[in-house]
Amino acid sequence: MKKYLQKNQYTRMLLIMLAVVLIFFTITKGSILWTGNMWSGMMMQFPEFGLITLGMMFTFICGQMDLSVIALGDFAAIIACKFIIANSTEEMGNGQLVGIFIIGILIAVIIAICGGLVNGFLVTGLDIPPVMATIAMQLVWQGLSIALTRGDAVTGLPLLYTEIGHSKILGFIPFPLLIFIIGLLIAAFLVKKTTYGEKLYMIGTNQKACVFSAINVKFTIIITYCLCSVYSVIGCMLMVNTLGSAKADYGTSYLMRCILILVLAGILPDGGYGNIWDSVLAIIIIQIIASGVNMFKELNTYWSSLIWGAMLIVVLILSTRVTGNAPKKKKADVTAKAGS
C-alpha cells in the first residue's frame, strides 16, 4: 500500500482530503453525519452526477471535452418522459409499465448516441475545437428542450417510475447506487482491460503519434463522445427518478461539479492521464461536502461551492508538482541545462 500511494500521488492527496473532511464534519456535526439516513441520502444523490462524471472522464483522458452533456441529457429525458406519459395508462399493470419505461430509456440512449455522433463529427470531421463545438451543441439542445416544453417541467409520470428510483435492491442497496456501480464497472473494464482504453490514453498523450501508429483516432474520439453522452443521459434519467419530472435546466449545476471532480482526481483536459478509482474518491469527497454543508442550518448551499473552489485551487497548485510542471522544477531544469 505504501508503494502504491507513493506511486499514485493523486490517490494519496485525495485520501488526505477525505480524512480531513470526515474529521471536520465528525467534530462539528458527528451526531448527524454518522447516521444511516445521512449516508443513505448521499448514496441516493451522488449517482446522478457520478455517472455524468464517468462519461466526461472518457473525453478528458483522450484530450477532449464535452460541455453539452447536461443539456443533451435533459433533452433526451424530456423526450423519454413524453413518450412514457403518452403511452402509459392507469389500467396498465406493473409489467406493462416497466416495458414502457425500458422503451423510453432506450429512446433516450439512442438520442444520446446521436448527440455523441454529432459532437464527434464536429470535432473530427470539421476540426472545430471541442470546447466551441460542444458549447454550440449545448445551446442547440437547450433550445430544443425549451421549445418543446416552453421552459416548463414535464410531469405526470406513473408513480411506479419514481418508486423504482427510490427502491432498495436486496433491502439495502439504493437503486441509483446499483446503476452507478454497474456503470463504474463497465467504465473500469473499458479503460483498464480493453484496447479501446489503451487507445484513449495514447491519443490523450500524443494524438499525432497515434495517427502514424495506424490508430483510427477519429473513430475512437467519436466513440468516446457517444459513451460520454450515454452515461450523461442515464444520469439525467436518474434525476427524473428523484424529481419525478424532466426539465430543460435540471442538473445545470452538475457540469462544473463534474469538471471539478475530474480535476481533483488528476484527470485533466490535457489528456493522457487518469485513474478511474481516483474519480470515485473525488465524487465521494464532493458529496460529503455538499451534504455536510446542509447540516449547518445557518449556512446556505452556496458555501459548498466556495469550499469546492478553494479545494480546486489547492489541487491545481499541488498538481503542478505532481505532474512535474512546478516553477521551481522548471527553473532547476533550465539551470542544469545551461550549466551543461
C-alpha beads as a LAMMPS data file, in Angstrom:
LAMMPS data file: protein, C-alpha beads

340 atoms
339 bonds

1 atom types
1 bond types

-500.0 500.0 xlo xhi
-500.0 500.0 ylo yhi
-500.0 500.0 zlo zhi

Masses

1 110.0

Atoms # bond

1 1 1 0.000 0.000 0.000
2 1 1 2.837 2.382 0.866
3 1 1 4.460 1.809 -2.523
4 1 1 1.115 2.244 -4.269
5 1 1 0.459 5.588 -2.560
6 1 1 3.980 6.780 -3.334
7 1 1 3.428 5.956 -6.992
8 1 1 -0.109 7.389 -7.121
9 1 1 0.229 10.824 -5.596
10 1 1 -3.285 11.935 -6.524
11 1 1 -4.723 8.962 -4.626
12 1 1 -2.696 9.925 -1.562
13 1 1 -3.818 13.546 -1.862
14 1 1 -7.482 12.529 -2.175
15 1 1 -7.282 10.177 0.812
16 1 1 -5.848 13.013 2.899
17 1 1 -8.664 15.300 1.736
18 1 1 -11.250 12.636 2.565
19 1 1 -9.781 12.194 6.039
20 1 1 -9.739 15.960 6.673
21 1 1 -13.351 16.352 5.507
22 1 1 -14.572 13.436 7.622
23 1 1 -12.676 14.613 10.711
24 1 1 -14.031 18.160 10.358
25 1 1 -17.667 17.131 9.998
26 1 1 -17.289 14.465 12.694
27 1 1 -16.081 17.095 15.165
28 1 1 -18.708 19.664 14.208
29 1 1 -21.736 17.536 13.280
30 1 1 -20.779 13.965 14.132
31 1 1 -24.171 13.102 15.605
32 1 1 -25.797 13.887 12.254
33 1 1 -23.052 12.702 9.897
34 1 1 -22.752 9.168 11.242
35 1 1 -26.378 8.191 10.871
36 1 1 -27.928 5.724 8.488
37 1 1 -30.299 8.288 6.998
38 1 1 -27.438 10.661 6.137
39 1 1 -25.395 8.046 4.278
40 1 1 -28.485 6.583 2.652
41 1 1 -29.349 10.052 1.354
42 1 1 -25.837 10.531 -0.026
43 1 1 -25.997 7.167 -1.798
44 1 1 -29.229 8.306 -3.457
45 1 1 -27.786 11.657 -4.569
46 1 1 -24.293 11.194 -5.986
47 1 1 -25.051 8.517 -8.650
48 1 1 -26.717 11.210 -10.794
49 1 1 -23.641 13.388 -11.243
50 1 1 -21.347 10.407 -10.665
51 1 1 -22.424 8.797 -13.930
52 1 1 -22.075 12.107 -15.776
53 1 1 -18.565 12.424 -14.333
54 1 1 -17.607 8.950 -15.548
55 1 1 -18.822 9.852 -19.033
56 1 1 -16.821 13.076 -19.094
57 1 1 -13.800 11.126 -17.844
58 1 1 -13.575 9.289 -21.175
59 1 1 -13.339 12.567 -23.077
60 1 1 -10.792 14.062 -20.663
61 1 1 -8.486 11.047 -20.908
62 1 1 -8.249 11.360 -24.694
63 1 1 -7.708 15.122 -24.530
64 1 1 -11.267 16.140 -25.427
65 1 1 -14.063 17.924 -23.565
66 1 1 -17.852 17.783 -23.806
67 1 1 -19.782 20.690 -22.288
68 1 1 -23.098 19.712 -23.880
69 1 1 -23.739 16.557 -21.868
70 1 1 -26.191 18.027 -19.351
71 1 1 -28.232 19.833 -22.000
72 1 1 -28.308 16.683 -24.151
73 1 1 -29.285 14.581 -21.139
74 1 1 -32.150 16.944 -20.282
75 1 1 -33.406 16.897 -23.885
76 1 1 -33.281 13.090 -24.041
77 1 1 -35.025 12.835 -20.652
78 1 1 -37.791 15.173 -21.835
79 1 1 -38.396 13.061 -24.954
80 1 1 -38.350 9.845 -22.894
81 1 1 -40.781 11.270 -20.326
82 1 1 -43.163 12.483 -23.014
83 1 1 -43.130 9.001 -24.560
84 1 1 -43.739 7.287 -21.214
85 1 1 -46.588 9.652 -20.289
86 1 1 -48.222 9.331 -23.722
87 1 1 -48.107 5.516 -23.738
88 1 1 -48.986 4.649 -20.135
89 1 1 -52.436 4.453 -18.590
90 1 1 -53.779 3.804 -15.112
91 1 1 -55.205 0.452 -16.227
92 1 1 -51.762 -0.935 -17.124
93 1 1 -50.109 -3.470 -14.858
94 1 1 -46.613 -3.050 -13.452
95 1 1 -45.143 -5.371 -16.082
96 1 1 -46.575 -3.324 -18.930
97 1 1 -45.419 -0.080 -17.355
98 1 1 -41.881 -1.404 -16.890
99 1 1 -41.867 -2.306 -20.593
100 1 1 -42.859 1.281 -21.449
101 1 1 -40.102 2.578 -19.127
102 1 1 -37.485 0.424 -20.844
103 1 1 -38.547 1.620 -24.302
104 1 1 -38.456 5.241 -23.100
105 1 1 -34.942 4.791 -21.704
106 1 1 -33.815 3.136 -24.949
107 1 1 -35.150 6.146 -26.865
108 1 1 -33.113 8.405 -24.574
109 1 1 -29.993 6.293 -25.170
110 1 1 -30.485 6.473 -28.949
111 1 1 -30.748 10.258 -28.703
112 1 1 -27.544 10.226 -26.636
113 1 1 -25.712 8.236 -29.300
114 1 1 -26.928 10.622 -31.998
115 1 1 -25.744 13.582 -29.921
116 1 1 -22.353 11.940 -29.454
117 1 1 -22.062 11.318 -33.182
118 1 1 -22.798 14.979 -33.893
119 1 1 -20.166 16.138 -31.401
120 1 1 -17.634 13.680 -32.774
121 1 1 -18.266 14.801 -36.351
122 1 1 -17.928 18.492 -35.453
123 1 1 -14.601 17.841 -33.709
124 1 1 -13.023 15.247 -36.007
125 1 1 -14.739 15.978 -39.318
126 1 1 -14.860 19.764 -39.273
127 1 1 -11.881 20.320 -36.947
128 1 1 -13.870 22.582 -34.625
129 1 1 -12.235 22.908 -31.176
130 1 1 -14.053 20.609 -28.687
131 1 1 -14.966 23.419 -26.291
132 1 1 -16.533 25.562 -29.017
133 1 1 -18.298 22.650 -30.711
134 1 1 -19.865 21.339 -27.510
135 1 1 -20.863 24.798 -26.255
136 1 1 -22.687 25.310 -29.558
137 1 1 -24.442 21.952 -29.169
138 1 1 -25.284 22.811 -25.578
139 1 1 -27.231 25.819 -26.859
140 1 1 -28.883 23.662 -29.518
141 1 1 -30.108 21.047 -27.021
142 1 1 -31.250 23.694 -24.548
143 1 1 -33.116 25.496 -27.308
144 1 1 -34.871 22.308 -28.417
145 1 1 -35.801 21.438 -24.819
146 1 1 -37.264 24.878 -24.143
147 1 1 -39.080 24.872 -27.481
148 1 1 -40.725 21.541 -26.636
149 1 1 -41.699 22.444 -23.085
150 1 1 -41.764 26.287 -23.123
151 1 1 -39.494 26.042 -20.105
152 1 1 -41.982 24.063 -18.023
153 1 1 -41.307 20.738 -16.333
154 1 1 -42.662 17.569 -17.924
155 1 1 -44.767 15.961 -15.199
156 1 1 -47.329 13.190 -14.947
157 1 1 -45.041 10.164 -14.929
158 1 1 -46.519 6.958 -13.496
159 1 1 -45.867 6.668 -9.773
160 1 1 -44.142 3.330 -10.346
161 1 1 -41.227 5.078 -12.097
162 1 1 -40.291 7.142 -9.053
163 1 1 -40.972 4.202 -6.751
164 1 1 -38.379 2.159 -8.644
165 1 1 -35.925 5.044 -8.361
166 1 1 -36.385 5.189 -4.588
167 1 1 -36.393 1.420 -4.034
168 1 1 -33.611 -0.605 -2.440
169 1 1 -32.186 -3.741 -4.028
170 1 1 -31.769 -6.651 -1.572
171 1 1 -33.233 -4.353 1.034
172 1 1 -30.180 -2.094 1.480
173 1 1 -28.683 -1.046 -1.902
174 1 1 -30.408 2.084 -3.300
175 1 1 -31.415 1.615 -6.931
176 1 1 -29.429 4.672 -8.161
177 1 1 -26.316 3.345 -6.410
178 1 1 -26.731 -0.015 -8.155
179 1 1 -26.909 1.725 -11.540
180 1 1 -23.796 3.742 -10.660
181 1 1 -21.878 0.611 -9.645
182 1 1 -22.794 -1.085 -12.921
183 1 1 -21.711 1.986 -14.879
184 1 1 -18.492 2.186 -12.859
185 1 1 -17.592 -1.452 -13.501
186 1 1 -18.243 -1.059 -17.235
187 1 1 -16.126 2.097 -17.347
188 1 1 -13.305 0.444 -15.373
189 1 1 -13.362 -2.542 -17.733
190 1 1 -13.253 -0.349 -20.839
191 1 1 -10.424 1.820 -19.506
192 1 1 -8.283 -0.890 -17.921
193 1 1 -8.943 -4.115 -19.811
194 1 1 -9.575 -3.220 -23.457
195 1 1 -7.563 -1.911 -26.381
196 1 1 -10.044 0.965 -26.525
197 1 1 -8.820 2.109 -23.112
198 1 1 -5.193 1.920 -24.239
199 1 1 -6.023 3.982 -27.315
200 1 1 -7.699 6.610 -25.119
201 1 1 -4.519 7.181 -23.130
202 1 1 -2.345 7.081 -26.246
203 1 1 -4.492 9.649 -28.059
204 1 1 -4.506 11.870 -24.989
205 1 1 -0.723 11.635 -24.729
206 1 1 0.153 12.261 -28.375
207 1 1 -2.574 12.343 -30.990
208 1 1 -0.227 12.890 -33.928
209 1 1 1.882 9.887 -32.974
210 1 1 -1.283 7.770 -32.824
211 1 1 -2.158 8.770 -36.398
212 1 1 1.213 7.443 -37.566
213 1 1 0.740 4.316 -35.437
214 1 1 -2.226 3.130 -37.510
215 1 1 -4.752 4.021 -34.781
216 1 1 -8.086 5.245 -36.080
217 1 1 -8.053 8.410 -33.986
218 1 1 -11.218 9.942 -35.439
219 1 1 -13.286 6.805 -34.901
220 1 1 -12.031 6.432 -31.325
221 1 1 -12.872 10.048 -30.488
222 1 1 -16.378 9.688 -31.963
223 1 1 -16.989 6.542 -29.898
224 1 1 -15.750 8.427 -26.829
225 1 1 -18.249 11.235 -27.339
226 1 1 -21.020 8.652 -27.736
227 1 1 -20.007 6.941 -24.478
228 1 1 -19.909 10.280 -22.688
229 1 1 -23.403 11.129 -23.930
230 1 1 -24.872 7.743 -22.951
231 1 1 -23.516 7.997 -19.405
232 1 1 -24.866 11.535 -19.103
233 1 1 -28.328 10.580 -20.322
234 1 1 -28.527 7.696 -17.852
235 1 1 -27.528 10.107 -15.089
236 1 1 -30.268 12.515 -16.180
237 1 1 -32.820 9.698 -16.204
238 1 1 -31.847 9.023 -12.585
239 1 1 -32.625 12.691 -11.898
240 1 1 -36.075 12.059 -13.350
241 1 1 -36.429 9.189 -10.863
242 1 1 -35.562 11.520 -7.997
243 1 1 -37.595 14.559 -9.061
244 1 1 -40.471 12.799 -10.815
245 1 1 -40.203 15.143 -13.806
246 1 1 -37.906 16.373 -16.572
247 1 1 -36.976 19.964 -17.369
248 1 1 -34.639 21.887 -19.671
249 1 1 -32.458 23.199 -16.845
250 1 1 -32.262 20.236 -14.485
251 1 1 -28.713 19.446 -13.414
252 1 1 -27.100 22.539 -14.923
253 1 1 -25.005 22.958 -11.763
254 1 1 -23.630 19.456 -12.253
255 1 1 -21.459 20.465 -15.202
256 1 1 -18.894 22.439 -13.219
257 1 1 -19.166 19.944 -10.364
258 1 1 -18.180 17.094 -12.696
259 1 1 -15.241 19.073 -14.083
260 1 1 -14.150 19.857 -10.511
261 1 1 -14.282 16.169 -9.595
262 1 1 -12.152 15.166 -12.573
263 1 1 -9.556 17.848 -11.845
264 1 1 -9.456 16.799 -8.184
265 1 1 -8.827 13.239 -9.374
266 1 1 -5.962 14.386 -11.603
267 1 1 -7.887 13.704 -14.814
268 1 1 -7.042 16.905 -16.644
269 1 1 -8.364 18.031 -20.055
270 1 1 -4.804 17.810 -21.422
271 1 1 -5.385 14.059 -21.694
272 1 1 -3.210 11.010 -21.326
273 1 1 -3.664 10.541 -17.608
274 1 1 -6.412 9.437 -15.252
275 1 1 -7.287 6.840 -12.633
276 1 1 -10.953 5.897 -12.504
277 1 1 -10.768 4.984 -8.809
278 1 1 -9.418 8.447 -8.014
279 1 1 -12.520 9.884 -9.660
280 1 1 -14.688 7.756 -7.355
281 1 1 -12.816 9.115 -4.330
282 1 1 -13.334 12.675 -5.609
283 1 1 -17.068 12.017 -6.129
284 1 1 -17.394 10.812 -2.537
285 1 1 -15.493 13.835 -1.172
286 1 1 -17.652 16.303 -3.107
287 1 1 -20.865 14.597 -1.975
288 1 1 -19.781 14.570 1.680
289 1 1 -19.009 18.298 1.495
290 1 1 -22.373 19.049 -0.141
291 1 1 -24.252 17.023 2.471
292 1 1 -22.060 18.369 5.278
293 1 1 -22.822 21.989 4.437
294 1 1 -26.539 21.177 4.548
295 1 1 -26.096 20.078 8.181
296 1 1 -25.375 23.683 9.155
297 1 1 -28.763 25.415 9.181
298 1 1 -27.145 28.853 9.333
299 1 1 -25.336 28.252 6.016
300 1 1 -26.841 28.085 2.539
301 1 1 -25.859 25.577 -0.130
302 1 1 -23.638 28.105 -1.918
303 1 1 -20.992 27.647 0.772
304 1 1 -20.250 24.233 -0.713
305 1 1 -19.318 25.958 -3.992
306 1 1 -16.898 28.185 -2.085
307 1 1 -15.273 25.140 -0.466
308 1 1 -15.060 23.313 -3.794
309 1 1 -13.449 26.344 -5.427
310 1 1 -10.841 26.591 -2.668
311 1 1 -10.128 22.867 -2.973
312 1 1 -9.745 23.218 -6.728
313 1 1 -7.163 25.990 -6.338
314 1 1 -5.192 23.916 -3.806
315 1 1 -5.269 20.841 -6.042
316 1 1 -4.173 22.808 -9.109
317 1 1 -1.242 24.210 -7.147
318 1 1 -0.276 20.753 -5.897
319 1 1 -0.797 19.177 -9.317
320 1 1 1.988 21.316 -10.790
321 1 1 4.362 19.356 -8.582
322 1 1 2.679 16.023 -9.152
323 1 1 2.933 16.445 -12.928
324 1 1 6.400 17.990 -12.797
325 1 1 5.377 21.450 -14.000
326 1 1 6.182 23.377 -10.842
327 1 1 8.028 26.692 -11.387
328 1 1 10.939 25.674 -9.144
329 1 1 11.415 22.449 -11.021
330 1 1 11.356 24.219 -14.371
331 1 1 13.881 26.753 -13.139
332 1 1 16.156 23.987 -11.857
333 1 1 15.912 22.155 -15.179
334 1 1 16.803 25.304 -17.115
335 1 1 19.774 25.990 -14.808
336 1 1 21.025 22.430 -15.183
337 1 1 20.802 22.617 -18.968
338 1 1 22.605 25.942 -19.016
339 1 1 25.405 24.534 -16.855
340 1 1 25.849 21.536 -19.130

Bonds

1 1 1 2
2 1 2 3
3 1 3 4
4 1 4 5
5 1 5 6
6 1 6 7
7 1 7 8
8 1 8 9
9 1 9 10
10 1 10 11
11 1 11 12
12 1 12 13
13 1 13 14
14 1 14 15
15 1 15 16
16 1 16 17
17 1 17 18
18 1 18 19
19 1 19 20
20 1 20 21
21 1 21 22
22 1 22 23
23 1 23 24
24 1 24 25
25 1 25 26
26 1 26 27
27 1 27 28
28 1 28 29
29 1 29 30
30 1 30 31
31 1 31 32
32 1 32 33
33 1 33 34
34 1 34 35
35 1 35 36
36 1 36 37
37 1 37 38
38 1 38 39
39 1 39 40
40 1 40 41
41 1 41 42
42 1 42 43
43 1 43 44
44 1 44 45
45 1 45 46
46 1 46 47
47 1 47 48
48 1 48 49
49 1 49 50
50 1 50 51
51 1 51 52
52 1 52 53
53 1 53 54
54 1 54 55
55 1 55 56
56 1 56 57
57 1 57 58
58 1 58 59
59 1 59 60
60 1 60 61
61 1 61 62
62 1 62 63
63 1 63 64
64 1 64 65
65 1 65 66
66 1 66 67
67 1 67 68
68 1 68 69
69 1 69 70
70 1 70 71
71 1 71 72
72 1 72 73
73 1 73 74
74 1 74 75
75 1 75 76
76 1 76 77
77 1 77 78
78 1 78 79
79 1 79 80
80 1 80 81
81 1 81 82
82 1 82 83
83 1 83 84
84 1 84 85
85 1 85 86
86 1 86 87
87 1 87 88
88 1 88 89
89 1 89 90
90 1 90 91
91 1 91 92
92 1 92 93
93 1 93 94
94 1 94 95
95 1 95 96
96 1 96 97
97 1 97 98
98 1 98 99
99 1 99 100
100 1 100 101
101 1 101 102
102 1 102 103
103 1 103 104
104 1 104 105
105 1 105 106
106 1 106 107
107 1 107 108
108 1 108 109
109 1 109 110
110 1 110 111
111 1 111 112
112 1 112 113
113 1 113 114
114 1 114 115
115 1 115 116
116 1 116 117
117 1 117 118
118 1 118 119
119 1 119 120
120 1 120 121
121 1 121 122
122 1 122 123
123 1 123 124
124 1 124 125
125 1 125 126
126 1 126 127
127 1 127 128
128 1 128 129
129 1 129 130
130 1 130 131
131 1 131 132
132 1 132 133
133 1 133 134
134 1 134 135
135 1 135 136
136 1 136 137
137 1 137 138
138 1 138 139
139 1 139 140
140 1 140 141
141 1 141 142
142 1 142 143
143 1 143 144
144 1 144 145
145 1 145 146
146 1 146 147
147 1 147 148
148 1 148 149
149 1 149 150
150 1 150 151
151 1 151 152
152 1 152 153
153 1 153 154
154 1 154 155
155 1 155 156
156 1 156 157
157 1 157 158
158 1 158 159
159 1 159 160
160 1 160 161
161 1 161 162
162 1 162 163
163 1 163 164
164 1 164 165
165 1 165 166
166 1 166 167
167 1 167 168
168 1 168 169
169 1 169 170
170 1 170 171
171 1 171 172
172 1 172 173
173 1 173 174
174 1 174 175
175 1 175 176
176 1 176 177
177 1 177 178
178 1 178 179
179 1 179 180
180 1 180 181
181 1 181 182
182 1 182 183
183 1 183 184
184 1 184 185
185 1 185 186
186 1 186 187
187 1 187 188
188 1 188 189
189 1 189 190
190 1 190 191
191 1 191 192
192 1 192 193
193 1 193 194
194 1 194 195
195 1 195 196
196 1 196 197
197 1 197 198
198 1 198 199
199 1 199 200
200 1 200 201
201 1 201 202
202 1 202 203
203 1 203 204
204 1 204 205
205 1 205 206
206 1 206 207
207 1 207 208
208 1 208 209
209 1 209 210
210 1 210 211
211 1 211 212
212 1 212 213
213 1 213 214
214 1 214 215
215 1 215 216
216 1 216 217
217 1 217 218
218 1 218 219
219 1 219 220
220 1 220 221
221 1 221 222
222 1 222 223
223 1 223 224
224 1 224 225
225 1 225 226
226 1 226 227
227 1 227 228
228 1 228 229
229 1 229 230
230 1 230 231
231 1 231 232
232 1 232 233
233 1 233 234
234 1 234 235
235 1 235 236
236 1 236 237
237 1 237 238
238 1 238 239
239 1 239 240
240 1 240 241
241 1 241 242
242 1 242 243
243 1 243 244
244 1 244 245
245 1 245 246
246 1 246 247
247 1 247 248
248 1 248 249
249 1 249 250
250 1 250 251
251 1 251 252
252 1 252 253
253 1 253 254
254 1 254 255
255 1 255 256
256 1 256 257
257 1 257 258
258 1 258 259
259 1 259 260
260 1 260 261
261 1 261 262
262 1 262 263
263 1 263 264
264 1 264 265
265 1 265 266
266 1 266 267
267 1 267 268
268 1 268 269
269 1 269 270
270 1 270 271
271 1 271 272
272 1 272 273
273 1 273 274
274 1 274 275
275 1 275 276
276 1 276 277
277 1 277 278
278 1 278 279
279 1 279 280
280 1 280 281
281 1 281 282
282 1 282 283
283 1 283 284
284 1 284 285
285 1 285 286
286 1 286 287
287 1 287 288
288 1 288 289
289 1 289 290
290 1 290 291
291 1 291 292
292 1 292 293
293 1 293 294
294 1 294 295
295 1 295 296
296 1 296 297
297 1 297 298
298 1 298 299
299 1 299 300
300 1 300 301
301 1 301 302
302 1 302 303
303 1 303 304
304 1 304 305
305 1 305 306
306 1 306 307
307 1 307 308
308 1 308 309
309 1 309 310
310 1 310 311
311 1 311 312
312 1 312 313
313 1 313 314
314 1 314 315
315 1 315 316
316 1 316 317
317 1 317 318
318 1 318 319
319 1 319 320
320 1 320 321
321 1 321 322
322 1 322 323
323 1 323 324
324 1 324 325
325 1 325 326
326 1 326 327
327 1 327 328
328 1 328 329
329 1 329 330
330 1 330 331
331 1 331 332
332 1 332 333
333 1 333 334
334 1 334 335
335 1 335 336
336 1 336 337
337 1 337 338
338 1 338 339
339 1 339 340
